[in-house]
Amino acid sequence: MKTRSIARICIVLFVVAAFAQQPSSKRPLTHEDYDTWRTIQSQQLSRDGKYLAYALFPQEGDGELVARELATGKELRQSVGALPPPPEPSAEEPAPGEEPPRRGIRLAFSYDVRFLISTTFPSKADSDKAKKRRSGRRRCPRAGC
């Protein structure tokens, strides 16, 4: 009787160990995964609480403005361009309690909640094209060229 119970315990332990050693279906994160992540910025709730607006920005590329009607879940999405690069640090230290300028868009609902106003940025493609055009120009060594 003791040998049967010991055998059963050994079989159970063997089965549990076999399941524990199976490879999991999870895979490690890669840089492509990080590139698809988006951050939510500038959340704004309307005065009447019916609408929520926010911006979604990827690590690199064009972001979009999302306006959602909370009762129905209906969404309106609009491109707002790519975030500009962060400003270069200045030699002066910021005053105590003063925050550095933030990168992001500004959102505001009109008083009667009929309109949503936002700032935008140029698209990534337009910014890249302007940088390429600017770097392609030859600089004139003297004034008036």
Order of alpha helices (4+ residues) and beta strands (2+ residues): alpha-alpha-beta-beta-beta-beta-beta-beta-alpha
